[in-house]
Amino acid sequence: MSDSSIFKDGFNKANLKLLRALVDKALADLDPMIEVKPGNISFTEGSCTLKVEFSVKGKMGKEETLAIQYARLFGLDPSLRPDIPRIGVSRLVKYSARSSEYPWVIENAEGKHYKFKEADANRYFKKA
């Protein structure tokens, strides 16, 4: 690989961007049913660690499964898909017990995530 010379002095913030692009490209066509989400990179001059999450498209991950359990615990209906103003049709995808102000995360049809307060979650996802 001709770009390997940029790593001769070790890892740094600048060349890690290139490394991430190379990893993304290598994993992009892994399998049509597998979604790849690269995460944070931690590094020293001589080594780096890249978190990569693999998920099967159309299946729920750990965060969404946990959000459904919390929703049921708090009397919310995780099967609801309300049309929320300025956001669109959305669903609950994450609950963070450590976040006191915005514990819920919703996802709209375009895949964009929004933080939600407890009161807003109750307003749109409360069981009828």
Order of alpha helices (4+ residues) and beta strands (2+ residues): alpha-beta-beta-alpha-beta-beta-beta-beta-alpha
